[in-house]
Amino acid sequence: MLRSIVLLLFTLFLLEAGERKSSAIAYLNTLRQEAGLIALGPEKSLEKAAVSHAKYLLRQQLYGHYEKKGRKGYTGRTPSDRALHAGYPSRAVMENVSVNASNCHRSIDTLFAAIYHRFVFLNFDRNEIGTGSAFGKKNRRIVSAFVYLMGSSGISGLCRQYFELRNGVFYMNNLCKDPLQMVPQYLYEEKRESVRRKNAPVVLHPAPGAKGIRPVFYTEHPHPLPGSKVSGYPVSVQFNPAFYSSVKLRKFRLYDGKGKEVKKVRILTHSNDVNQRFTPFQFALMPLDRLDYAQTYRVDFEAVADGKRIRKSWKFTTKKFKEKLYTITKRRTTLKVKKGEKIVLFFKPRSNRDVLNCVNYTDKLGITCYDRNTLRISVPSKRFFSEYNLHAGKRSVILEID
């Protein structure tokens, strides 16, 4: 008997139960601090807004940053509206959202693989966060939602004050709950600068010495590599605008474990980003093919910042499985396995659009999805069949019981 699973484009597959919000903040802060950024502190109003939006997305079976007035669970059209509704004083917030992750760690990892969303998490200006999650029934299109809402305590504090207008002072509006409330621009800039200066001058991701990095990026909206469905994990360098005013890229290269340069890459900068999301201080190397598992990569980066040459060279290592890994490249592959054995099948993409959409397999075979090209297989400990069959796209795998 054959069973099948359908892999949805935005699905990240449920494998475990969700963790507490503190675990999400702790994990995110670990990644931020490894990169040279300060930890984000928890903030109750931001948490309230994040939780409400996560519940809204799950209830409405939607994905994104906007809510529609009149629908059940509506608390505000935009992240700023929802933050204000929850009691946060300032409109200056940033939001990251993901759906169908198995837990908060998987959700954060997926957002870090998406370069625009990564830069939100690695922002120099924010110092507080609220997180929210919601879980539903497994047979629905969206089964989990995770929301991360970030703000600045210093800037929100300005919205708790009243400032008399004075000649010669520039003021900002549309920053607080009352859009007409005026805040001195120099105070806004002082608060922003004070947070920026607590962070490192240059931020690298993956961080030097990082291990267990997922080797793949699939999609985000907007897409930095239009037309691609699968590519490699981006490498990014950010310059802190508190310390630099002008940066010119000179070199950005990636090398595999054998020292061979990864040639199929696209370097994204402020000048060539098709979606115009990069600032002049952000740079990303986008591998056009997936990176390999269990491989140590070296990055060489060089730029001129305010006339000074900045060189960075570091290494990171991609995910390594405890189980034996088989790379599937042929249309038909036969493998000898033992009863009760656990293995990993990696269906190497043949193009930048080659992802698994549906997998058919013999009954009793245990399958979980690590990503949209990689399957974890559990062979039954009892001998139900002499062989098990698995069909994924135009490729077939026969598991013969040894």
Buried (B, 14 or more C-beta within 10 A) or exposed (E): EEEEBEBEEBBBBBEEEBBEBEBBBBBBBEBBEBBBBBBBEEBEBBBBBBBBBBBBBBBBEBBEBEBEEEEEBBBBEBBBBBBBBBEBBBBBBBBBBBBBBBBBBBBBBBBBBBBBBBBBBBBBBBBBBBBBBBBBEEEEEBBBBBBBBBBBBBBBEBBEEEEEEEEEEEBBEEBBBEEEBBBBEEBBEEBBBEBBEEBBBBBBBBBBEBEEBBBBBBBBEEBBBEEBBBBBBBBBBBBBBBBBEEBEBEEBBBBBBEEEEBEEBBBBBBEEBEEEBBBBBBBBBBBBBBBBBEBBBBBBBBBEBEEEEBEBEBBBBBBEBEEEBBEBEEEEBEBEBEEEBBBBBBBBBEEBEBBBEEBEBBEBBEBBBBBBBBBBBBBBEEEBBEEBBBBBBEBBBBBEBE
